[in-house]
Structure formats: C-alpha cells, structure tokens
Amino acid sequence: MRDVKEIKLMRKENGVTLTILIITVIIMAIIATASIYTGMKIVNMAKFQTLNTNLLLIQAKVQIISEKAAFEGDDDSLVGTKIDASTRTFWQGKGVDVSERTYMIKQDDLNSMGLNNIEATDEIYYIVDYDDNEIIYVPGYKHGEGLISYTLTAISELDINE
C-alpha cells in the first residue's frame, strides 16, 4: 500500500494547472493577434505597391504614345476613349486637373498598349491626360480617415506606413 506521503505527492503532480493553461492561452492569443495585424499590414502594403507600379507602367506607355502623336502631329493614335466636357468638369470638381486630351482607358485599351497584366473592369479603369501624362485611378485609393487619392502623383506621395 502506498503511504500518505505518496498520495499527497501524486495530488500535487496531477499535470498542468488551470492557471498555467489560462496564461498559455492568453499568450497564444496575443501572438496570434500580432501576427494577423502584421500580415494584414504586409498585404495592404503589397496591394499599394502593385497599384503604384501599375500606374507607373500605364504612365510610361502613355508618354510613348503621347510623344509619337506629337511627332506625327495627329491625335488619332492616342489610345482610349476621349472623355467629354461633363466628365472633365466632374474630375476638376474633385481637384484633378484634366485637359482636352484626356482619355478613358479600359481593358481593351490596356491590352492594345501591351499591358495585359493590368486589369480594368466597369468599376475600375483609368483616365489618362496625354498633355501632362497624369494617370487617374477611377475608384481612387482610400487612405487615412475617409481620404481618397485619385492621381498617380497623389498616390505616389502617400506614406502608407503611417
């Protein structure tokens, strides 16, 4: 038979206590929360960099097309659909300066420019100003507290680490 000391010793060694288990769960929850936050920040930064890169690629192609049209003295080679006066007024109301040589760029236009990897939809497309080679991202990039930047210039100047 076991004596009383062995029985008391067994009661003390009955495994992980409830307190240690709760502390472990709390520490795991803190680590998981920090990991999720960091992961979300990395994903958002990657999305921002992709958007910025796509806008720069479009700008480079627009500059080539614009220079070619200027050399030929003919705007018929400009890619896209020319926007009307009311659309220009709409963008000017949002603080975006657009000229008479401003065109809407959809997926077919991107494909014809050799930019097949950049996607455009009915809701997401681009407007280009061939006079100053500014690119407008139509849905805009949402940042801060309800702020939206539309142009490549404004988006490139953002500090997304804040």
N, C-alpha and C positions, 0 to 999 in steps of 0.2 A: 504494500500500500504506500501510497505517496503520503508524505507528511505535509503538514500545514504550510511549511515554507515553500515547498514546490508548487502547491496550489496557488498561493499568493503571487509567486513569481510568474506563473502562467497567466494570471489575470492581468498583470502589468504588461505582458508581451503579447497582447491579443491582436497586434497588427497596427495599421495606420489609424491614428485617431481622427476623429471628426474635425478637429481644429486644423490639423495638418492638411486634410483633404480640402477644406474650405480655402485655406491660404493658397494651395496649389491651383485651385480653380480660378481664384481671383487673379493670380499672376498670369495664368494662361489667357484669361480674358483681356488683360492689359496688353499682353504681347500680340494677341490677335487684332485688337483694335488699332494698335500702332502699325501693324503690318498692312491692314486694309487701308488705312489713311495714306500710308506711303505708296502703296500700289496704285491707289486712285490718283494721287498726285503725279506719278510717273505716267500713267495712261493719259491724263489730261495734257501733260507736257508733250507727249508724243503726238497727240491729235493737233495741238497748236503748231508744232514744228512741221507736221505734214501739210497743214493748211498754208502756212507761210511759204513752204517750199513750192507747193502747187501754184500759189500766186506769183512767185518769182519766175517759175517756168513759163507761165502764161505771159508775164511781162516781157520776158526775153523774146518769145515768139512774136508778140505784138510789136516790139521795137523793130524787129527784122522786117515784118510786113509793112509797118509804117514807113520805114526808110525806103523800101522798094517802091511803095506807092508815091512817095515824094520824088524819088528819082525819075519815075515814069511820068510824073505829073498827072496821075489818074487815080482817083479813089475807088475805082471799080475792083481793084484787087484786095481791098480791105475785107477782112473776114468777119462774118456775123450779120446781124440784122440791125440796121440803123434805128436808133430809138427816136421817138417823136418828141415834140416840144413839151407835152404834158409830163412825160417821163423825166425829161431833163429838169423841169420845174420841181417835180417830186424830189429828186435827189438833191437839188440845190436847197430845198427846204430842210433837208437833213444835214446841211452843211458840207455837201460834197460838190465840188466844182466840176462841172461837166461841160464839154464843148459841143459844137455842131458835129464833130467827127467821133461821136460816141456810139458804140455798137453793143448789142446783146450777144453773148457767146453761149451757145447751147452745146449739147453733146456732139452733134454732127460737126459743128464748127471746130471743137476741140480735136476731134478725130482728123479733120482735114488739115489741122495745124501740126499733126503728128503727136498730139498729146492724148493718146488713147487711154492712158492710165489715170487720167484725171476725170472724175465722174461729175456729171451735171444731170439734174433732174428738172421737173417742172417747178419745184420749190427752191432748188439750189442751182444757181447758174451765176455767170459772171458778166459784168459790163466793163468794157474797155474804152478808154478815151485815147484815141490814136494821136491826139495833139501832144499830150504830156505823158503818154504810156502809163497812166494810172489804171489800176485794176480795182474794180468794186466787187466785193463778195456779197451777193444779194441778201442772203439771210443775216449777214453780219456775224461778227464774233462777239459773243456775250462774255463780259468780264466784270469784275468788281460787283458793285451793288446795282444791278439793272443797267449798266452801261453797255453800249453796243458800238463796236468799231466796224466800219464798212470797207475802208480802202486799205490797199496794201501798205501804204505809207503809215497809216494809223495803227494797223495790226502789227507791223514790224517794230514799231516803237514801244509796244507793250512790254512790261516786265511781268511775266506770268508767275514769277516766284513769290510775288507779294501776296 
